[in-house]
Amino acid sequence: MKSLFVKYKSVIKFIMTFLVVYVVLSVFYKLYLQYSDGSKFYPDYVTNLVAIQSQELLQSFGYQTQVLPHPDEPSMKLILNGEYLGRIIEGCNSISVIILFVSFIAAFSGKLKTTFFYILSGSVLIYIVNLLRIVVLTVGLYHYPEYGDVLHTVIFPAIIYGMVFLLWIFWVNRFSKLNKKHA
C-alpha cells in the first residue's frame, strides 16, 4: 500500500489539491448565492453585472437591448430589438467555470507569483469570453432562431470549455511545477 502511495504521490496530491480548492471555492460561491437577496442587484451581483455588460456590448453593436428582472425566476430577461430572446441565469455568469479553472491551476501550481497572475488573467479572459459568448449567442438567436438549440447546447459550451482546456494545457506545459520535474 505504501509503495502505491509513493508511486502515485503526485497524482494523489493533484487530486486532493484540486478537490480541496474546488470544494472550498464552491462552498464560498454557494454561500454568496444564498446570501444574495437580490434586493439591489437581481438575482445576484455577478449575474446582474453580466446581464448589464452584455446589454452594453449589444448596444455598442447597434442593437436596441434591454435587460429586465424575470418576474418568475431568478434571472434577467434579455430583449433584443423588442424580442425576448432568452434569460441570463446564475449559470451564465462564468463563476462556476472560473472555479473549475482556478482549482485545476492550483492543483498544478507553479511559482506563487506566476500562479497568482495566471489565475487572475485566465479568470478575466474567461469572464470576457463568456460575455462575448452571450452577445454572439443573442445575435445568433435573433438572426438564426432555428439554430438556437445547437448554438446554446453545443457550440458555445465547446468554445468556453475548449478555451479553458487550452489554458490548462498551456499552464501545464509552460509554468507548472510538474513540467519542471519532467524537463
JOWO-V865908 format. One record per residue. N is the residue number from 0. RES is the residue in three letters. OMEGA is omega as a letter, one per 40 degrees, with the letter a starting at -180 (none if undefined). D_FIRST is the distance of its C-alpha to the first C-alpha in whole Angstrom. Layout:
# JOWO-V865908
n=[N | N]
res=[RES | RES]
omega=[OMEGA | OMEGA]
d_first=[D_FIRST | D_FIRST]
This chain:
# JOWO-V865908
n=[0 | 1 | 2 | 3 | 4 | 5 | 6 | 7 | 8 | 9 | 10 | 11 | 12 | 13 | 14 | 15 | 16 | 17 | 18 | 19 | 20 | 21 | 22 | 23 | 24 | 25 | 26 | 27 | 28 | 29 | 30 | 31 | 32 | 33 | 34 | 35 | 36 | 37 | 38 | 39 | 40 | 41 | 42 | 43 | 44 | 45 | 46 | 47 | 48 | 49 | 50 | 51 | 52 | 53 | 54 | 55 | 56 | 57 | 58 | 59 | 60 | 61 | 62 | 63 | 64 | 65 | 66 | 67 | 68 | 69 | 70 | 71 | 72 | 73 | 74 | 75 | 76 | 77 | 78 | 79 | 80 | 81 | 82 | 83 | 84 | 85 | 86 | 87 | 88 | 89 | 90 | 91 | 92 | 93 | 94 | 95 | 96 | 97 | 98 | 99 | 100 | 101 | 102 | 103 | 104 | 105 | 106 | 107 | 108 | 109 | 110 | 111 | 112 | 113 | 114 | 115 | 116 | 117 | 118 | 119 | 120 | 121 | 122 | 123 | 124 | 125 | 126 | 127 | 128 | 129 | 130 | 131 | 132 | 133 | 134 | 135 | 136 | 137 | 138 | 139 | 140 | 141 | 142 | 143 | 144 | 145 | 146 | 147 | 148 | 149 | 150 | 151 | 152 | 153 | 154 | 155 | 156 | 157 | 158 | 159 | 160 | 161 | 162 | 163 | 164 | 165 | 166 | 167 | 168 | 169 | 170 | 171 | 172 | 173 | 174 | 175 | 176 | 177 | 178 | 179 | 180 | 181 | 182]
res=[MET | LYS | SER | LEU | PHE | VAL | LYS | TYR | LYS | SER | VAL | ILE | LYS | PHE | ILE | MET | THR | PHE | LEU | VAL | VAL | TYR | VAL | VAL | LEU | SER | VAL | PHE | TYR | LYS | LEU | TYR | LEU | GLN | TYR | SER | ASP | GLY | SER | LYS | PHE | TYR | PRO | ASP | TYR | VAL | THR | ASN | LEU | VAL | ALA | ILE | GLN | SER | GLN | GLU | LEU | LEU | GLN | SER | PHE | GLY | TYR | GLN | THR | GLN | VAL | LEU | PRO | HIS | PRO | ASP | GLU | PRO | SER | MET | LYS | LEU | ILE | LEU | ASN | GLY | GLU | TYR | LEU | GLY | ARG | ILE | ILE | GLU | GLY | CYS | ASN | SER | ILE | SER | VAL | ILE | ILE | LEU | PHE | VAL | SER | PHE | ILE | ALA | ALA | PHE | SER | GLY | LYS | LEU | LYS | THR | THR | PHE | PHE | TYR | ILE | LEU | SER | GLY | SER | VAL | LEU | ILE | TYR | ILE | VAL | ASN | LEU | LEU | ARG | ILE | VAL | VAL | LEU | THR | VAL | GLY | LEU | TYR | HIS | TYR | PRO | GLU | TYR | GLY | ASP | VAL | LEU | HIS | THR | VAL | ILE | PHE | PRO | ALA | ILE | ILE | TYR | GLY | MET | VAL | PHE | LEU | LEU | TRP | ILE | PHE | TRP | VAL | ASN | ARG | PHE | SER | LYS | LEU | ASN | LYS | LYS | HIS | ALA]
omega=[a | i | i | i | i | a | a | a | a | i | i | i | i | a | a | i | i | a | a | a | a | a | a | a | i | i | i | i | i | i | i | a | a | a | i | a | i | a | i | i | a | e | i | a | a | i | i | i | i | i | a | i | i | i | a | i | i | i | i | i | i | i | i | a | i | i | a | i | i | a | a | a | a | i | i | i | i | a | a | a | i | a | i | a | a | a | i | a | i | a | i | a | i | a | i | i | i | i | i | i | a | a | i | a | i | i | i | a | i | i | a | a | i | i | a | a | i | i | a | a | i | i | i | i | i | i | a | i | i | i | i | i | i | a | a | i | i | i | i | i | a | a | a | a | a | i | a | a | i | i | a | a | a | a | a | i | i | i | a | a | i | i | i | i | i | i | i | a | i | a | a | a | a | a | a | i | i | i | a | a | a | a | none]
d_first=[0 | 4 | 5 | 5 | 6 | 9 | 10 | 11 | 12 | 15 | 15 | 13 | 16 | 19 | 18 | 18 | 21 | 23 | 22 | 23 | 26 | 27 | 27 | 29 | 32 | 32 | 33 | 35 | 37 | 37 | 38 | 41 | 42 | 42 | 45 | 47 | 50 | 51 | 55 | 55 | 53 | 52 | 50 | 48 | 48 | 46 | 47 | 51 | 51 | 49 | 52 | 55 | 53 | 53 | 57 | 58 | 56 | 58 | 61 | 61 | 61 | 64 | 63 | 64 | 61 | 61 | 58 | 58 | 56 | 55 | 57 | 55 | 51 | 50 | 50 | 53 | 55 | 56 | 60 | 61 | 65 | 65 | 63 | 60 | 57 | 54 | 52 | 49 | 47 | 44 | 41 | 44 | 44 | 41 | 39 | 36 | 35 | 36 | 33 | 31 | 32 | 31 | 28 | 27 | 29 | 27 | 24 | 25 | 27 | 29 | 31 | 32 | 36 | 35 | 33 | 35 | 38 | 36 | 35 | 39 | 41 | 38 | 39 | 43 | 42 | 41 | 43 | 46 | 45 | 45 | 48 | 49 | 48 | 49 | 53 | 52 | 51 | 54 | 57 | 55 | 55 | 59 | 60 | 58 | 57 | 57 | 53 | 52 | 49 | 48 | 48 | 47 | 44 | 43 | 45 | 44 | 41 | 40 | 42 | 40 | 36 | 37 | 38 | 35 | 33 | 35 | 35 | 31 | 31 | 34 | 32 | 29 | 31 | 33 | 32 | 28 | 26 | 24 | 27 | 28 | 24 | 25 | 29]
